[in-house]
Amino acid sequence: MICASESLRKIKEIIRQRVLDEIEKCGDLSDEDIQEIIDNEIVTLQKSSELGFTVRKKLRKELFYAIRKLDILQELLETPEITEIMINGTDNIFLEKAGRIRLCEFNFESKEKLINVIQQIVAECNRTVNEASPIVDARLANGARVNIVLSPVAINGPIVTIRQFPEQPVLMEDLLNYGALSVEMAAFLEQAVKQKESIIISGGTGSGKTTFLNVLSNFIPWSERIITIEDSAELQILKIPNLVRLETRGANVEGCREITIRDLIKTALRMRPDRIVVGEVRGAEAIDLLQAMNTGHPGSMSTLHANSAKDMVSRLETMVLMGMPLPLIAIRKQIVSGIQLVVQLGRLSDNSRKVLEIGRINGIVNDEIVTEPLFKLAEKGEDSTGKIKVSWERQREIERVL
């Protein structure tokens, strides 16, 4: 995207500076005004430079993105097929596209330009990031989730990770078309949500937990009052008019205190919710979510990182202990009482996202929580294109549940 030759780089910088001078002189200008100034400057320089139509068009877009948008990131963000952008300093940008990670051909011209883009991102969502507070989570206008890490924590330059989501929310029909689960499993989960069974969605990084949570949330009856709680607002719950969306806030230099997931769950309990949907639990807030599930808010849902349904239970126990030093048996009784289903997601070796297991938390035996598998994925080899063939084996006990 950035012009390769040094002469074009110089031309671009000359025009950019002239446009910035014009903005400073004239004050606030519209996007159309900026584009008109860029066009005029390109025409002026065209008289002394051999610029073809394709180069002029490319320059115009690059300059507008650099001045009014997010520089080289803008084109990547406008490419729907790109689901993840990983910036490791100025020279190495990696993209995830169609489940594959590859090195991007673009890069930032300087560390200063990358820092400018970072500051633009955090300013738009009222967040702050600097050397004194080098880590921040943010959200772009299109809903993309952004994590930023600066020096001195990041040794090899500013690190930016952007997770993009589809413009239109993914529905259960889409997951079925992708082959992420079976029709029978989809019907079972829809009924479970409508019957107010509390559900935890677990899986590794990039397994599709937030997307799946959003899909299940759209089965909630429209008449209920729902409160969503997230670090960065990503959920796109449709057709729920009585919906309250809450988002955490970090402390800033102006003296505003941090507002955490724990704070928001406690506040949500005073807002008369029928259900609480927490984007992800990572720590001490697990005890607050469990208490909500056990105090008149059945059907609440959340996600967490875990490698299996059994690991999910262990991680949840550990996170509860981070928030309150309770006896382990008391925690397990809270889990068994509050949570009914676990949906385990994962990526297969062909990078496809699948539901690996649906399990029901059945009780405590010998002081251990027992999880009963209802559906389990089985791999059936590969097809001619290298895609893994799968089926979901229904357990006998599912007949009783359905």
N, C-alpha and C positions, 0 to 999 in steps of 0.2 A: 504493500500500500504506500509506503514512504518512497519517494523518488530516489532512485539509486545514484544518479550522477551528482557530483559536488556542485555543478553549476545550477542544477534544478533546486538543490537544497538551499543555495544562496538566494535564488529567486523567491522561493517559498518564504524564507525568513524576512526578506525585504518587504514582500507584500503583507505578511503577517504583522510586522511592526507598523506599517502604514495604516492598516486597518485598526490596530489597537490605538494608534494616535488619533484617528478619526473618532473612535468610540469615546476616548477621553475628552475630546473637544466638544462633541455633540451630545454627550450624555447617553441616556438609555435609548437604544436602537432596537428595532424589531429584527427578527431573523431575516425578513425580506430585505431590510435596509443593509444588513451585514452582507448578504449575498450580492446585492447590487454594488456595494463598495468593492468587494473582491473581484467581481466581473470587470469593473472599470480599471482596477489596478492591473489585472491580467492583460487587458487590452492595451494599456499604456506600455507595459513591459514587452508585449508582443512585437512592438515596433522595433525593438533592439535585440530581440531573441527569436530564434527559430523554434516556436512552440506549435506542435501540431494539435489538431482538434482533440485527440485522445488525451494528450498530456494536459491540455488546458482544462478539460473536464475533470481529470484526476486531481489536478491542483486545486480546482474550485472546491471539490468535495473534501479534500484533506484540510484545506485552510478553514473551511466552515466547521468541520468536526473539531479542529484544534482550538478554535476561538469560542465556539458556542456549545460544543458537546464534550465528549470524553476522549478526544483525540483518537488514537488508533483503536481504542476499545469500542468506539461507537459502531464501526462496521461489524465487529464480532458480535456485539450485543444485538444487532439487527439481523443476525443470521439464525433463524429458528432451530436449525439442526445442531447448533453448538449448545451443549447442555452445561459445560463447565469450562471456565477460563482460569488458568493458574499462572500467575505472574511471579516469576522468581527473579526479582531485580529487573534491570532494564533490558538485558540481553536474551533472557530465556522465557518465552511465553508458551505454555502448553495448553492444548485444547482437547476437550472430550467431544467427539462427534460420532454419532451412531454407536456409542459404547466403546469407541477406540480412542486412546490418547495419542496425540502426535504433537510434534514441535511446530509452532506457528512460524510463518515466514516473516511476520511483522515484528518490530520491536520499537521501544521508545528511544528517541534520539538522545535523551539525557536523563539523569536521575531527577533533575529539577522538574522536567515535564511530567514524569511519573508522579512525583510528589504533588504537583499542582492538580493533577487529575484526582489523586487520593483526597486532597483537601476539598475539592469540589464535590466529591461523592459524600463525604461525611457532613459537609455544611448543609447539603440539601435535606438531610434527615436529622438535623440538629444534634449531631454527635461531634466529639472531639478526639483527635488522635495526634500525638506528638511524642517526643522522646521521654517526657515525663509520664505519659499514659500511652504506651506504644501498641496496645492491642484494642481493637474495636470491632464490633459487629454492626453492620449497617444494611440498608435496603435501598435499592434503586427505584426509580419511579415506575419501572415496568414490573416490580415485584421481585426482581432477582436478589438473592441473598449474598452479602459481601462480608468477607472476613479480611481484616487488614492487620499486618504486623510490621512495625518499623524497628529501626535500630534504637537502642542497643540489643534488643531481643533478637531481631533478625540480622544475622551476620552478613549474609550475601545480598543485602540491599532490601528495599521495600518489597514485602510479599503481599500479594493480593489474590484472594481466591473468590471467584464469583460462580455461584450456582444459579443457573437460569431455569425458569419454569415455563411451561406452555402458556400462550396468551389465553387460550380457552382451557378451563379446568378439565382435567382428565376425569372421565366418568367410568363407572363399572363396565359399561359396554366397550370402552376403549381397552381396559385391562383384559377383557375376554378376547378381544380381537388380537391383542399382543400375545395371548397365550400365557398370561401371568397366573391364571388360576382356572378352575373348571366352572362350568355353569352351576353345578350342584353346590360348590363351595360359595359361589357368589350369592345364591339364593339363601344358603344357610346364614351367611354373614348379614345379609339384609334383614332377615328375620330377627337375628340376634340384636342388631341395633334397635329395631323397632320395639323389641321386648325389653329394652333398657338393660341389656347385659353390658357390664363395664369391660372394656377391651384395652389391652396393651399391645401395641405393634412394635416388634423388636427386629433388629437386623444390623448389619454392618454399615459402614459409610457408603453412601451411594446406592443402597439397596432399594430406595424408593419409599422409605417410611412416611415422609411428609405427604407425598402424593397419595399413598394408600389411606392415610388418616383422612385426607380431604375427601376421598371417594366415599369412605364409610360415613363421614359426617353428613354427607348429602342424603343419607337415608333417614336422618332424624326427622320426625314429624314437624311440619311447618308451625304448628301451634305452640311449640315449646320455646322457652327462653334459654338461649345458649350463650355462654361466655367463653370466648377463646382467649388463651394466654400464650404469648410467644415471645422469644427473644427478639426476633425480627418477623414482623407480620407477613406470613406466606399463605396461610389457609384461604381458600376461596369458597366458602360455604354458600351455596345457592338456595334460594327459596325459603329462607328463614327470616321473616321480617323482624322478629324480636331477638336480634343478634347484637351482642356487645363484644367489641374487639379490643383487647388490652395488649400493650407492648412494654417490655422492660425499658429502663433508661439507666445509663451509666452515670456515675458522678462526673461533674465537669469543673472547670476552673472557676466558673462563676459561683460556685458554692452549692449547686444543686446536688442533693444526695442521691445515691444510687437507689433505684427501685428494682427489686429483684422478682423472680418468679414467685418466691415465697410470699413477698408482699402482695403481689397481685392475686394469688390464690386466696389469701386471707381476706382481701378486699372483696373478691368475687363472691365469697360466702355470704356477704352482707347485701348482695345485689339480687337476691331471690332467683338464683339460677335453677333451671331444671337439670341441666347438665353442664359440666365444665370440661372443655377440651384444651389440653395443654400440649403445645407443639412438641416439646421434648423435655423429659426430666433428666438432669445430669448430676444432681447432688441432693442437698438437704431438703429441697422442695418435695422430694418423694413422700416424706411423712405427711405433708400438708395435703397432697393429692390423695393419699390413702385415707386420710381422715375425712376428706370431702366425699369420697366414694362410700364411706361407711356411715355418713350422717345425712342421708336423705337426698343424695345426688346420684342415683343409679344411672347407668348408661354413659358415665363419663369415660373419656378416652385420652390416651397419650401415647408417645413413642419413647423408646430408649435404645441405646446401643447394646447389643448382645449377640453372641454367636449361635445361640440356640434357645429354645423355650426354657430349658432347665437353667441355662446361664442367666436368662432374664430374671428368674426368681432370685438367684444368688446376688445379682447386681442390685436388684431392688432392695434386698435386705441390707446390703452394704450402704446404699444411699440413705436409707431410713436412719441407720445408725449415725450417719454424718449429721443428721438434723436433731436426733433425740436419742440419748443412751437408754434404750429400752431392752428388756430381756428378749432374747432371740425368739422364744416361743410366742411372746406377745406380738412381735412383728409378724410372725408367720400367721397367727390367727387373724391379724388385720388384713394381710394379703389374701388369705382364703375367703374371708368375709367380703372384701371389697372388689376383688377382680374375678371375673368368670372365664374370660377367654384370652389366649395369647395367640397372636398371628405372627409367625416368624417368616421374614423375607430374606432373600439372598440373591447373589449373582452367580450364575453358572459359569463354566469355563468359556462359553461362547459369548459372555457378557450380557446375556439376557437376564432380566429380573423376573423372579418367580416367587410365589408363595411356597415356602419349603414345608410349612407345617401349620396346622391350626390345632391348638391344644386347649383342653378345658382344665382349669385348676379344680381338683376334686376334693381336696381336704388334706388333713395331716395324718400321717401314719408313722409311728415311731419317731415323732417329733420332726419329721421331714415332710415338706410339701409335695404332694403327689400330683403330677400333671398327666392327664390322660390324652393321648393323641387321638384326634378325630379324623384328620386328613394328613397324609404324608406324601411328599413328592418322591417319585421313583424315576431314575434316568433309564432310558431305553435305547441307548446308543446314539449315533449321529446319522443325519440324513446326508444326501449327496452334496449339500452346500456347507456342511460342517456344523449345522445347527443341531443342538442336542434335542432328541425326542424325549418327551416326558409324559408321565401319567400321574394321577393322584389317587393313591389307594385309600379307600374309605375303610375305616375300622368298623368292626361289628357294632360297637357301642353307639355309633352315630345314629342308628335307627331309633334308639331310645331318646336321644337328644332331639332329633327332628320331630 
